[in-house]
Amino acid sequence: MGFLNVSPIFSRLSKYTTTCMRNISTYGYPLQFGITNTLLAEPLKKKKRLDPAILREREERKKKKLEKFIRRLEKHSKQLKPIGELEIPLYLKTEKEERTRKLLPLSEEEEDRRILLQKEWSRYKQKQYLDDIRTIDRFISSQNKALQELKAESEELYNEAIQIDLTFLPYLNRGPCHTPPIKNYDSPDGEYKDVTFKYPGET
């Protein structure tokens, strides 16, 4: 078996070996040559030193852009989404003048009469409140006086008298408050249809 003359091949590959290839190896089978993956790279670029005024100007532009965006959001933050059920029909808007009740202005005598009536009603309700407070105070004073007289007569009767009477608020409960779960019970989910109106751009 003769030898393969590889000198022309090496001469053609010599200009690529320094930049694109790491290794060339020979094999015993007919492929003859195997080339590793191309590993291209370049040295890191040197960072340019910028003028501090340019950097400051860039930061100011970013800051102004953010402030403008925030102002725009605050401007539209108070605008609520319209609800279809609460929108006024158009025919009611057109009939607004017809449906508006035009009231005659009150005379000076009528305004005075209403003011006096309101003051009289306020005095009446104040008198009613004070009468109720006096009545309750009188009942409590009489009760305390009767209990003191009863305590002086018999301590046992006094202790019985100050007990809470549960018959004033009767409560009746029948049956267990909780039922045990049914074994292997498949609870139905039912049907649900979402009819919420979706606005453009809303997910």
Backbone as ProteinMPNN parsed JSONL, in Angstrom:
{"seq_chain_A": "MGFLNVSPIFSRLSKYTTTCMRNISTYGYPLQFGITNTLLAEPLKKKKRLDPAILREREERKKKKLEKFIRRLEKHSKQLKPIGELEIPLYLKTEKEERTRKLLPLSEEEEDRRILLQKEWSRYKQKQYLDDIRTIDRFISSQNKALQELKAESEELYNEAIQIDLTFLPYLNRGPCHTPPIKNYDSPDGEYKDVTFKYPGET", "coords_chain_A": {"N_chain_A": [[0.857, -1.189, 0.0], [0.558, 2.198, -0.955], [1.829, 5.435, 0.144], [0.019, 8.331, 1.075], [0.34, 11.434, -0.43], [0.518, 14.254, 1.352], [1.44, 16.782, 1.342], [0.595, 18.867, -0.528], [-1.984, 19.285, 0.465], [-1.547, 20.15, 3.082], [-0.268, 22.501, 2.463], [-2.346, 23.993, 1.391], [-4.024, 24.17, 3.575], [-2.565, 25.543, 5.382], [-2.89, 28.283, 5.807], [-5.255, 28.395, 7.231], [-4.888, 27.043, 9.583], [-3.95, 28.524, 11.735], [-5.945, 30.213, 12.586], [-8.548, 29.026, 12.459], [-8.501, 26.325, 13.159], [-7.797, 23.842, 15.591], [-6.484, 21.379, 15.683], [-5.165, 18.757, 13.629], [-5.587, 15.488, 12.747], [-4.563, 12.205, 11.785], [-6.064, 9.195, 10.586], [-6.455, 5.611, 10.499], [-8.291, 4.554, 8.783], [-10.188, 5.01, 5.649], [-10.93, 7.759, 5.792], [-8.852, 9.362, 6.308], [-8.212, 12.135, 7.213], [-9.104, 14.068, 10.084], [-10.805, 16.82, 11.408], [-10.961, 19.138, 14.015], [-13.647, 20.969, 15.724], [-14.47, 24.259, 14.596], [-13.209, 26.956, 16.281], [-13.879, 30.034, 16.845], [-12.935, 33.195, 17.952], [-12.516, 36.363, 19.589], [-10.535, 38.979, 20.918], [-11.485, 40.628, 23.995], [-13.381, 43.597, 23.829], [-12.159, 46.792, 24.477], [-13.378, 48.771, 27.046], [-14.999, 51.778, 26.465], [-14.36, 54.935, 27.764], [-16.752, 57.076, 28.828], [-17.892, 60.436, 28.709], [-18.683, 61.991, 31.782], [-20.747, 63.893, 31.702], [-22.276, 63.1, 29.518], [-23.227, 60.614, 30.423], [-24.727, 61.52, 32.612], [-26.656, 62.975, 31.261], [-27.984, 60.962, 29.877], [-29.118, 59.534, 32.041], [-30.822, 61.507, 32.998], [-32.628, 61.686, 30.877], [-33.802, 59.127, 30.964], [-34.998, 59.318, 33.478], [-36.851, 61.435, 33.094], [-38.488, 60.234, 31.21], [-39.621, 58.123, 32.691], [-41.003, 59.625, 34.637], [-42.882, 60.924, 33.025], [-44.36, 58.722, 32.165], [-45.42, 57.868, 34.62], [-47.02, 60.073, 35.299], [-48.912, 59.892, 33.28], [-50.146, 57.477, 33.961], [-51.259, 58.188, 36.461], [-53.068, 60.085, 35.64], [-55.026, 58.638, 34.286], [-55.876, 56.948, 36.246], [-58.138, 57.384, 37.832], [-60.278, 56.936, 36.223], [-62.957, 54.962, 35.892], [-64.022, 51.707, 34.873], [-66.759, 51.401, 32.668], [-69.934, 50.073, 33.616], [-72.148, 47.867, 32.203], [-74.776, 47.431, 33.148], [-75.307, 49.721, 34.583], [-75.337, 51.817, 32.894], [-76.883, 54.659, 31.478], [-79.762, 54.58, 29.485], [-80.032, 55.723, 26.07], [-82.431, 56.878, 25.273], [-83.449, 57.867, 27.618], [-81.701, 59.908, 28.164], [-82.278, 61.653, 26.097], [-84.858, 62.328, 26.808], [-84.551, 63.828, 29.056], [-85.124, 66.555, 29.631], [-87.905, 66.563, 29.468], [-88.588, 64.855, 31.525], [-87.657, 66.098, 33.786], [-88.615, 67.554, 36.781], [-90.081, 70.546, 37.305], [-89.863, 72.655, 39.882], [-91.578, 75.078, 41.8], [-90.18, 78.049, 43.146], [-89.714, 78.391, 46.685], [-91.605, 80.42, 48.876], [-90.775, 83.142, 51.124], [-92.211, 83.032, 53.522], [-92.973, 80.327, 53.551], [-90.496, 79.013, 53.749], [-89.692, 79.916, 56.299], [-91.705, 78.735, 57.825], [-91.126, 75.978, 57.481], [-88.628, 75.803, 58.655], [-89.205, 76.454, 61.328], [-90.897, 74.314, 61.899], [-89.127, 72.149, 61.731], [-87.432, 72.738, 63.878], [-89.256, 72.533, 65.994], [-89.857, 69.809, 65.826], [-87.374, 68.718, 66.494], [-87.144, 69.551, 69.178], [-89.272, 68.105, 70.261], [-88.39, 65.391, 69.889], [-86.121, 65.423, 71.495], [-87.26, 65.822, 74.041], [-88.739, 63.451, 74.223], [-86.656, 61.545, 74.294], [-85.371, 62.241, 76.721], [-87.431, 61.705, 78.545], [-87.644, 58.931, 78.264], [-85.127, 58.134, 79.257], [-85.348, 58.989, 81.934], [-87.427, 57.338, 82.811], [-86.284, 54.771, 82.59], [-84.186, 55.049, 84.423], [-85.676, 55.361, 86.767], [-86.927, 52.849, 86.995], [-84.659, 51.193, 87.349], [-83.668, 52.212, 89.765], [-85.782, 51.598, 91.495], [-85.702, 48.811, 91.335], [-83.15, 48.215, 92.408], [-83.563, 49.172, 95.024], [-85.576, 47.423, 95.91], [-84.162, 44.996, 95.844], [-82.231, 45.441, 97.797], [-83.856, 45.6, 100.09], [-84.836, 43.002, 100.038], [-82.494, 41.548, 100.438], [-81.885, 42.276, 103.007], [-83.896, 40.954, 104.379], [-83.694, 38.18, 103.588], [-80.922, 36.317, 102.778], [-80.702, 34.104, 101.121], [-82.988, 34.224, 99.454], [-82.342, 36.546, 98.134], [-80.05, 35.814, 96.657], [-81.242, 34.0, 94.937], [-82.863, 35.723, 93.53], [-81.189, 37.342, 92.028], [-80.253, 35.7, 90.057], [-79.813, 34.749, 86.598], [-82.545, 34.642, 84.415], [-83.215, 32.185, 82.315], [-85.43, 31.636, 80.815], [-86.309, 33.86, 79.507], [-85.058, 34.103, 77.07], [-85.708, 31.754, 75.174], [-84.275, 28.745, 73.844], [-84.121, 26.251, 71.466], [-82.907, 23.256, 70.249], [-82.713, 20.751, 67.921], [-81.637, 17.557, 66.874], [-78.509, 16.605, 65.222], [-75.81, 18.924, 64.816], [-74.005, 18.698, 62.747], [-73.787, 16.58, 59.93], [-72.617, 13.291, 59.178], [-70.258, 12.609, 56.506], [-71.292, 11.308, 53.306], [-70.341, 8.189, 52.113], [-68.242, 7.682, 49.289], [-69.553, 9.617, 47.726], [-70.342, 11.41, 44.886], [-69.992, 14.614, 44.248], [-71.961, 16.871, 42.437], [-70.79, 19.234, 40.025], [-72.205, 21.13, 38.631], [-73.287, 23.667, 36.262], [-71.657, 26.409, 34.772], [-71.603, 29.542, 33.339], [-69.719, 32.021, 32.029], [-70.47, 35.292, 31.592], [-69.266, 37.707, 31.554], [-68.476, 40.871, 30.342], [-65.874, 41.497, 28.109], [-63.392, 43.876, 27.74], [-61.665, 45.571, 25.031], [-58.351, 44.489, 24.591], [-58.186, 43.422, 27.094], [-57.365, 40.671, 29.128]], "CA_chain_A": [[0.0, 0.0, 0.0], [1.377, 3.393, -1.07], [1.575, 6.499, 1.095], [-0.683, 9.496, 0.525], [1.123, 12.654, -0.388], [-0.331, 15.255, 1.983], [2.086, 18.091, 1.348], [-0.253, 19.921, -1.111], [-3.126, 19.555, 1.332], [-1.069, 20.985, 4.171], [0.024, 23.844, 1.976], [-3.595, 24.719, 1.24], [-4.625, 24.373, 4.889], [-1.657, 26.224, 6.293], [-3.371, 29.606, 6.167], [-6.397, 28.262, 8.129], [-4.556, 26.333, 10.822], [-3.652, 29.429, 12.831], [-7.117, 30.944, 13.036], [-9.807, 28.29, 12.487], [-8.384, 24.937, 13.581], [-6.973, 23.555, 16.744], [-5.717, 20.136, 15.538], [-5.407, 17.879, 12.48], [-5.086, 14.161, 13.101], [-4.74, 11.174, 10.764], [-6.692, 7.952, 11.024], [-6.053, 4.474, 9.689], [-9.306, 4.177, 7.811], [-10.1, 5.848, 4.439], [-11.205, 9.193, 5.945], [-7.522, 9.956, 6.26], [-8.01, 13.314, 8.051], [-10.203, 14.546, 10.927], [-10.558, 18.201, 11.818], [-11.778, 19.513, 15.168], [-14.591, 22.067, 15.48], [-13.897, 25.583, 14.436], [-13.377, 27.762, 17.485], [-13.564, 31.417, 16.522], [-13.056, 34.106, 19.08], [-11.791, 37.613, 19.423], [-10.239, 39.561, 22.235], [-12.519, 41.49, 24.545], [-13.274, 44.997, 23.451], [-11.813, 47.69, 25.564], [-14.499, 49.649, 27.37], [-14.756, 53.191, 26.21], [-14.68, 55.824, 28.88], [-17.639, 58.13, 28.379], [-17.882, 61.685, 29.462], [-19.722, 61.984, 32.83], [-21.884, 64.724, 31.304], [-23.134, 62.287, 28.636], [-23.919, 59.652, 31.284], [-25.726, 62.251, 33.383], [-27.744, 63.329, 30.346], [-28.763, 59.741, 29.632], [-29.905, 59.263, 33.244], [-31.901, 62.492, 33.058], [-33.644, 61.312, 29.875], [-34.548, 57.988, 31.5], [-35.811, 59.797, 34.592], [-37.978, 62.194, 32.54], [-39.386, 59.285, 30.547], [-40.38, 57.437, 33.736], [-41.927, 60.582, 35.236], [-43.974, 61.124, 32.076], [-45.196, 57.522, 32.203], [-46.146, 57.874, 35.897], [-48.076, 61.091, 35.2], [-49.966, 59.361, 32.415], [-50.904, 56.491, 34.73], [-52.049, 58.888, 37.476], [-54.15, 60.805, 34.967], [-56.089, 57.699, 33.917], [-56.157, 56.011, 37.342], [-59.455, 57.629, 38.405], [-61.314, 56.598, 35.248], [-63.465, 53.624, 36.165], [-64.602, 51.018, 33.733], [-68.225, 51.486, 32.691], [-70.681, 48.842, 33.833], [-73.265, 47.876, 31.266], [-76.072, 47.505, 33.819], [-75.507, 51.03, 35.181], [-75.335, 52.855, 31.871], [-78.187, 55.276, 31.236], [-80.163, 54.427, 28.085], [-79.99, 56.958, 25.283], [-83.736, 57.534, 25.198], [-83.638, 58.638, 28.842], [-80.922, 61.134, 28.041], [-83.001, 62.58, 25.221], [-86.081, 62.762, 27.486], [-84.186, 64.418, 30.336], [-85.85, 67.807, 29.826], [-89.317, 66.263, 29.681], [-88.771, 64.158, 32.8], [-87.233, 66.948, 34.898], [-89.751, 68.203, 37.447], [-89.788, 71.955, 37.562], [-90.497, 73.06, 41.128], [-91.678, 76.516, 42.003], [-89.365, 78.484, 44.297], [-90.476, 78.578, 47.919], [-91.71, 81.795, 49.361], [-90.069, 83.38, 52.379], [-93.056, 82.547, 54.608], [-92.924, 78.866, 53.566], [-89.184, 78.627, 54.269], [-89.719, 80.124, 57.752], [-92.59, 77.737, 58.424], [-90.439, 74.691, 57.496], [-87.548, 75.887, 59.635], [-89.826, 76.362, 62.651], [-91.41, 72.959, 62.061], [-87.983, 71.291, 61.998], [-86.986, 73.011, 65.249], [-90.236, 71.957, 66.915], [-89.686, 68.352, 65.801], [-86.15, 68.428, 67.245], [-87.448, 69.688, 70.609], [-90.13, 66.977, 70.648], [-87.6, 64.17, 69.987], [-85.264, 65.543, 72.668], [-88.104, 65.589, 75.218], [-89.062, 62.031, 74.255], [-85.454, 60.836, 74.714], [-85.144, 62.484, 78.139], [-88.461, 60.97, 79.29], [-87.277, 57.509, 78.269], [-83.987, 57.961, 80.165], [-85.837, 59.115, 83.312], [-88.216, 56.137, 83.128], [-85.357, 53.653, 82.81], [-83.494, 55.293, 85.701], [-86.623, 55.116, 87.864], [-87.079, 51.398, 87.114], [-83.431, 50.629, 87.918], [-83.6, 52.617, 91.177], [-86.768, 50.801, 92.24], [-85.219, 47.433, 91.393], [-82.055, 48.148, 93.389], [-84.131, 49.349, 96.37], [-86.269, 46.176, 96.272], [-83.162, 43.968, 96.108], [-81.608, 45.719, 99.091], [-84.823, 45.201, 101.119], [-84.892, 41.54, 100.051], [-81.247, 41.055, 101.019], [-81.978, 42.467, 104.46], [-84.816, 39.95, 104.911], [-83.203, 36.81, 103.412], [-79.784, 36.233, 101.843], [-80.981, 33.03, 100.176], [-83.928, 34.739, 98.445], [-81.637, 37.563, 97.342], [-79.208, 35.112, 95.684], [-82.126, 33.441, 93.912], [-83.458, 36.796, 92.73], [-80.223, 37.933, 91.092], [-79.874, 34.729, 89.034], [-80.309, 35.044, 85.245], [-83.697, 33.84, 84.013], [-82.982, 31.708, 80.961], [-86.69, 31.491, 80.064], [-86.553, 35.068, 78.723], [-84.558, 33.838, 75.718], [-85.753, 30.291, 74.984], [-83.496, 28.214, 72.724], [-84.42, 24.84, 71.267], [-82.106, 22.695, 69.165], [-83.014, 19.334, 67.726], [-80.821, 16.903, 65.865], [-77.08, 16.943, 65.218], [-75.452, 20.142, 64.065], [-73.254, 18.298, 61.549], [-74.088, 15.217, 59.479], [-71.406, 12.63, 58.669], [-70.219, 12.581, 55.033], [-71.744, 10.095, 52.626], [-69.187, 7.505, 51.54], [-68.191, 7.578, 47.825], [-70.54, 10.511, 47.122], [-69.779, 12.244, 43.822], [-70.705, 15.887, 44.286], [-72.051, 17.477, 41.096], [-70.208, 20.562, 39.899], [-73.149, 22.063, 38.036], [-72.861, 24.366, 35.056], [-71.343, 27.821, 34.99], [-71.34, 30.238, 32.081], [-69.196, 33.358, 32.294], [-71.005, 36.252, 30.616], [-68.653, 38.989, 31.827], [-68.068, 41.578, 29.139], [-64.448, 41.725, 28.02], [-63.013, 45.081, 27.016], [-60.544, 45.342, 24.113], [-57.05, 44.493, 25.241], [-58.264, 42.809, 28.421], [-57.209, 39.227, 29.06]], "C_chain_A": [[0.892, 1.238, 0.0], [0.98, 4.426, -0.024], [0.927, 7.682, 0.388], [0.189, 10.727, 0.68], [0.23, 13.782, 0.142], [0.287, 16.633, 1.956], [1.267, 19.155, 0.64], [-1.435, 20.283, -0.224], [-2.716, 20.448, 2.482], [-0.768, 22.396, 3.714], [-1.241, 24.661, 1.812], [-4.225, 25.033, 2.593], [-3.758, 25.209, 5.825], [-2.166, 27.588, 6.706], [-4.586, 29.569, 7.093], [-6.031, 27.684, 9.498], [-4.357, 27.284, 11.984], [-4.897, 30.109, 13.399], [-8.328, 30.066, 13.271], [-9.676, 26.903, 13.083], [-7.476, 24.828, 14.791], [-6.043, 22.35, 16.502], [-6.116, 19.423, 14.263], [-4.791, 16.541, 12.833], [-5.382, 13.192, 11.979], [-5.32, 9.925, 11.394], [-6.256, 6.838, 10.083], [-7.064, 4.07, 8.647], [-9.386, 5.233, 6.715], [-10.418, 7.319, 4.628], [-9.905, 10.0, 5.919], [-7.333, 11.125, 7.235], [-9.265, 13.595, 8.886], [-9.869, 15.913, 11.481], [-11.485, 18.527, 12.989], [-12.696, 20.681, 14.809], [-13.88, 23.405, 15.394], [-14.196, 26.428, 15.664], [-12.922, 29.178, 17.166], [-13.78, 32.283, 17.747], [-12.276, 35.366, 18.769], [-11.533, 38.19, 20.808], [-11.354, 40.497, 22.685], [-12.274, 42.935, 24.149], [-12.969, 45.844, 24.679], [-12.965, 48.664, 25.8], [-14.097, 51.1, 27.146], [-15.168, 54.008, 27.431], [-15.484, 56.992, 28.346], [-17.52, 59.339, 29.284], [-18.966, 61.632, 30.54], [-20.929, 62.844, 32.481], [-22.834, 63.949, 30.407], [-23.906, 61.265, 29.464], [-25.018, 60.321, 32.095], [-26.92, 62.62, 32.516], [-28.621, 62.126, 30.041], [-29.654, 59.405, 30.837], [-31.072, 60.235, 33.365], [-33.012, 62.156, 32.07], [-34.476, 60.132, 30.361], [-35.493, 58.428, 32.62], [-37.033, 60.553, 34.101], [-38.985, 61.27, 31.86], [-40.244, 58.548, 31.567], [-41.396, 58.376, 34.39], [-43.127, 60.837, 34.321], [-44.925, 59.93, 32.083], [-46.026, 57.473, 33.481], [-47.275, 58.9, 35.863], [-49.229, 60.611, 34.338], [-50.809, 58.33, 33.152], [-51.781, 57.17, 35.782], [-53.226, 59.624, 36.846], [-55.318, 59.888, 34.67], [-56.454, 56.751, 35.056], [-57.573, 56.167, 37.883], [-60.589, 57.312, 37.44], [-61.734, 55.15, 35.455], [-64.043, 53.012, 34.895], [-66.119, 51.119, 33.787], [-68.854, 50.111, 32.868], [-71.943, 48.91, 32.988], [-74.61, 48.04, 31.933], [-76.353, 48.898, 34.365], [-75.481, 52.157, 34.154], [-76.753, 53.365, 31.639], [-78.557, 55.093, 29.767], [-80.214, 55.774, 27.367], [-81.34, 57.658, 25.258], [-84.04, 58.318, 26.471], [-82.839, 59.941, 28.804], [-81.633, 62.15, 27.157], [-84.266, 63.121, 25.89], [-85.792, 63.431, 28.833], [-84.977, 65.687, 30.616], [-87.321, 67.554, 30.12], [-89.563, 65.638, 31.055], [-88.357, 65.008, 34.005], [-88.443, 67.689, 35.466], [-89.35, 69.628, 37.818], [-90.593, 72.404, 38.79], [-90.489, 74.58, 41.25], [-90.816, 76.922, 43.192], [-90.235, 78.76, 45.518], [-90.491, 80.055, 48.308], [-90.983, 81.932, 50.704], [-90.87, 82.883, 53.569], [-92.986, 81.027, 54.717], [-91.578, 78.368, 54.099], [-89.132, 78.806, 55.793], [-90.571, 79.079, 58.444], [-91.896, 76.385, 58.528], [-89.298, 74.686, 58.516], [-88.109, 75.771, 61.052], [-90.348, 74.964, 62.933], [-90.262, 71.984, 62.389], [-87.455, 71.502, 63.421], [-87.952, 72.414, 66.268], [-90.115, 70.445, 66.978], [-88.44, 67.939, 66.586], [-86.392, 68.531, 68.741], [-88.314, 68.533, 71.102], [-89.32, 65.693, 70.834], [-86.639, 64.237, 71.181], [-86.041, 65.289, 73.953], [-88.448, 64.108, 75.355], [-87.856, 61.22, 74.74], [-85.21, 61.01, 76.212], [-86.175, 61.76, 79.0], [-88.132, 59.488, 79.37], [-86.125, 57.248, 79.235], [-84.445, 58.036, 81.627], [-86.624, 57.877, 83.721], [-87.311, 54.947, 83.418], [-84.618, 53.814, 84.133], [-84.412, 55.008, 86.895], [-86.811, 53.621, 88.081], [-85.849, 50.768, 87.758], [-83.307, 50.979, 89.404], [-84.572, 51.815, 92.02], [-86.305, 49.362, 92.395], [-84.107, 47.296, 92.432], [-82.581, 48.287, 94.828], [-84.818, 48.077, 96.836], [-85.27, 45.069, 96.58], [-82.476, 44.192, 97.453], [-82.542, 45.327, 100.242], [-84.892, 43.682, 101.221], [-83.641, 40.952, 100.69], [-81.263, 41.202, 102.535], [-82.884, 41.43, 105.088], [-84.218, 38.553, 104.837], [-82.095, 36.809, 102.354], [-80.037, 35.189, 100.772], [-81.927, 33.498, 99.075], [-83.255, 35.79, 97.548], [-80.765, 36.899, 96.263], [-80.044, 34.481, 94.575], [-82.661, 34.534, 92.988], [-82.482, 37.367, 91.701], [-79.727, 36.943, 90.042], [-80.498, 35.115, 87.69], [-81.442, 34.088, 84.909], [-83.536, 33.45, 82.556], [-84.264, 31.567, 80.148], [-87.022, 32.754, 79.258], [-86.104, 34.898, 77.264], [-84.554, 32.327, 75.497], [-84.975, 29.869, 73.736], [-83.741, 26.724, 72.646], [-83.642, 24.35, 70.06], [-82.37, 21.208, 69.096], [-82.115, 18.771, 66.635], [-79.371, 17.343, 65.919], [-76.831, 18.212, 64.397], [-74.728, 19.819, 62.766], [-73.62, 16.856, 61.211], [-72.809, 14.586, 58.957], [-71.413, 12.589, 57.142], [-70.688, 11.246, 54.485], [-70.559, 9.47, 51.917], [-69.347, 7.387, 50.021], [-69.258, 8.444, 47.147], [-69.845, 11.434, 46.126], [-70.581, 13.534, 43.759], [-70.767, 16.496, 42.893], [-71.49, 18.889, 41.102], [-71.205, 21.576, 39.367], [-72.566, 22.719, 36.8], [-72.661, 25.836, 35.377], [-70.969, 28.436, 33.648], [-70.93, 31.661, 32.406], [-69.671, 34.302, 31.194], [-70.414, 37.634, 30.853], [-68.161, 39.605, 30.526], [-66.575, 41.847, 29.182], [-64.173, 42.969, 27.173], [-61.842, 44.784, 26.087], [-59.22, 45.46, 24.842], [-57.022, 43.849, 26.599], [-58.177, 41.299, 28.272], [-58.202, 38.542, 29.984]], "O_chain_A": [[1.827, 1.357, 0.792], [-0.067, 4.311, 0.614], [1.253, 7.99, -0.759], [0.703, 11.023, 1.759], [-0.701, 14.213, -0.538], [-0.292, 17.573, 2.501], [1.219, 20.281, 1.135], [-1.843, 21.442, -0.164], [-3.429, 21.389, 2.832], [-0.974, 23.363, 4.448], [-1.242, 25.868, 2.053], [-4.892, 26.058, 2.741], [-4.176, 25.542, 6.935], [-1.913, 28.026, 7.828], [-4.93, 30.591, 7.687], [-6.788, 27.828, 10.458], [-4.574, 26.891, 13.13], [-4.906, 30.531, 14.555], [-9.085, 30.327, 14.206], [-10.691, 26.337, 13.489], [-6.537, 25.601, 14.981], [-4.943, 22.3, 17.051], [-7.277, 19.474, 13.858], [-3.612, 16.465, 13.178], [-6.383, 13.358, 11.282], [-5.099, 9.635, 12.57], [-5.745, 7.101, 8.994], [-6.741, 3.325, 7.723], [-8.723, 6.265, 6.822], [-10.197, 8.094, 3.698], [-9.89, 11.175, 5.55], [-6.381, 11.112, 8.015], [-10.379, 13.371, 8.412], [-8.762, 16.135, 11.971], [-12.674, 18.215, 12.941], [-12.557, 21.3, 13.754], [-12.85, 23.64, 16.025], [-15.36, 26.583, 16.032], [-11.731, 29.485, 17.211], [-14.741, 32.085, 18.49], [-11.491, 35.427, 17.822], [-12.262, 37.895, 21.755], [-12.068, 41.078, 21.868], [-11.145, 43.426, 24.133], [-13.483, 45.603, 25.771], [-13.46, 49.298, 24.867], [-13.038, 51.567, 27.566], [-16.214, 53.77, 28.035], [-15.004, 57.789, 27.539], [-17.109, 59.26, 30.442], [-20.094, 61.253, 30.226], [-22.037, 62.547, 32.927], [-24.051, 64.106, 30.505], [-25.1, 61.064, 29.243], [-26.107, 59.769, 32.254], [-28.061, 62.584, 32.975], [-29.844, 62.242, 29.956], [-30.814, 59.033, 30.664], [-32.169, 59.856, 33.775], [-34.193, 62.316, 32.377], [-35.697, 60.117, 30.2], [-36.635, 57.975, 32.701], [-38.134, 60.353, 34.616], [-40.193, 61.5, 31.929], [-41.442, 58.36, 31.356], [-42.525, 57.97, 34.666], [-44.258, 60.953, 34.794], [-46.142, 60.097, 32.015], [-47.194, 57.088, 33.449], [-48.372, 58.625, 36.347], [-50.39, 60.892, 34.634], [-52.03, 58.296, 33.0], [-52.929, 56.769, 35.977], [-54.275, 59.764, 37.475], [-56.473, 60.297, 34.784], [-57.258, 55.839, 34.859], [-58.161, 55.19, 38.347], [-61.757, 57.414, 37.816], [-60.954, 54.227, 35.219], [-64.486, 53.709, 33.982], [-66.707, 50.939, 34.853], [-68.364, 49.116, 32.335], [-72.703, 49.876, 33.048], [-75.499, 48.695, 31.389], [-77.513, 49.24, 34.594], [-75.593, 53.328, 34.516], [-77.705, 52.585, 31.61], [-77.758, 55.415, 28.888], [-80.414, 56.82, 27.985], [-81.403, 58.887, 25.226], [-84.782, 59.3, 26.441], [-83.267, 60.955, 29.355], [-81.601, 63.351, 27.424], [-84.704, 64.231, 25.588], [-86.694, 63.581, 29.656], [-85.456, 65.876, 31.734], [-87.921, 68.256, 30.935], [-90.605, 65.858, 31.671], [-88.684, 64.657, 35.139], [-89.187, 68.353, 34.743], [-88.392, 69.853, 38.558], [-91.818, 72.517, 38.747], [-89.539, 75.259, 40.862], [-90.741, 76.174, 44.167], [-91.341, 79.288, 45.406], [-89.536, 80.803, 48.097], [-90.627, 80.934, 51.329], [-90.296, 82.367, 54.528], [-92.944, 80.484, 55.821], [-91.542, 77.383, 54.836], [-88.595, 77.954, 56.499], [-90.216, 78.589, 59.516], [-92.042, 75.7, 59.54], [-89.042, 73.67, 59.161], [-87.543, 75.063, 61.885], [-90.26, 74.477, 64.06], [-90.419, 71.1, 63.23], [-87.075, 70.54, 64.089], [-87.529, 71.857, 67.281], [-90.25, 69.854, 68.05], [-88.453, 66.916, 67.27], [-85.903, 67.697, 69.504], [-88.125, 68.037, 72.213], [-89.521, 64.975, 71.814], [-86.371, 63.215, 71.811], [-85.543, 64.617, 74.857], [-88.451, 63.567, 76.461], [-88.028, 60.29, 75.528], [-84.881, 60.045, 76.901], [-85.837, 61.252, 80.069], [-88.314, 58.86, 80.413], [-86.14, 56.25, 79.956], [-83.994, 57.253, 82.462], [-86.504, 57.415, 84.855], [-87.537, 54.204, 84.373], [-84.44, 52.849, 84.875], [-83.967, 54.474, 87.911], [-86.853, 53.165, 89.223], [-85.98, 49.9, 88.622], [-82.892, 50.144, 90.208], [-84.239, 51.395, 93.128], [-86.486, 48.756, 93.451], [-84.12, 46.368, 93.242], [-82.105, 47.605, 95.735], [-84.683, 47.679, 97.993], [-85.503, 44.275, 97.491], [-82.176, 43.234, 98.166], [-82.089, 44.788, 101.251], [-84.993, 43.126, 102.315], [-83.724, 39.958, 101.412], [-80.724, 40.364, 103.258], [-82.662, 41.052, 106.238], [-84.206, 37.816, 105.822], [-82.29, 37.231, 101.214], [-79.628, 35.371, 99.625], [-81.704, 33.209, 97.9], [-83.565, 35.902, 96.362], [-80.734, 37.343, 95.115], [-79.62, 34.427, 93.42], [-82.886, 34.295, 91.801], [-82.892, 37.821, 90.633], [-78.878, 37.289, 89.221], [-81.567, 35.725, 87.642], [-81.322, 32.877, 85.093], [-83.701, 34.281, 81.663], [-84.208, 31.397, 78.931], [-87.918, 32.725, 78.415], [-86.693, 35.474, 76.349], [-83.509, 31.688, 75.618], [-85.013, 30.546, 72.708], [-83.589, 26.01, 73.638], [-83.703, 24.944, 68.983], [-82.262, 20.496, 70.095], [-81.865, 19.414, 65.616], [-79.036, 18.328, 66.575], [-77.538, 18.516, 63.435], [-74.82, 20.571, 61.796], [-73.748, 16.015, 62.1], [-71.989, 15.276, 58.351], [-72.486, 12.538, 56.542], [-70.51, 10.199, 55.107], [-69.842, 10.159, 51.191], [-70.419, 7.045, 49.521], [-69.806, 8.057, 46.114], [-68.896, 12.141, 46.465], [-71.712, 13.548, 43.275], [-69.737, 16.627, 42.231], [-71.685, 19.645, 42.053], [-71.063, 22.771, 39.629], [-71.478, 22.363, 36.35], [-73.408, 26.425, 36.158], [-70.125, 27.911, 32.921], [-71.703, 32.419, 32.991], [-69.327, 34.139, 30.023], [-70.982, 38.633, 30.41], [-67.514, 38.943, 29.714], [-66.062, 42.365, 30.174], [-64.655, 43.094, 26.048], [-61.095, 43.837, 26.33], [-58.992, 46.398, 25.605], [-55.959, 43.732, 27.208], [-58.825, 40.712, 27.405], [-58.224, 37.314, 30.065]]}, "name": "protein", "num_of_chains": 1, "seq": "MGFLNVSPIFSRLSKYTTTCMRNISTYGYPLQFGITNTLLAEPLKKKKRLDPAILREREERKKKKLEKFIRRLEKHSKQLKPIGELEIPLYLKTEKEERTRKLLPLSEEEEDRRILLQKEWSRYKQKQYLDDIRTIDRFISSQNKALQELKAESEELYNEAIQIDLTFLPYLNRGPCHTPPIKNYDSPDGEYKDVTFKYPGET"}
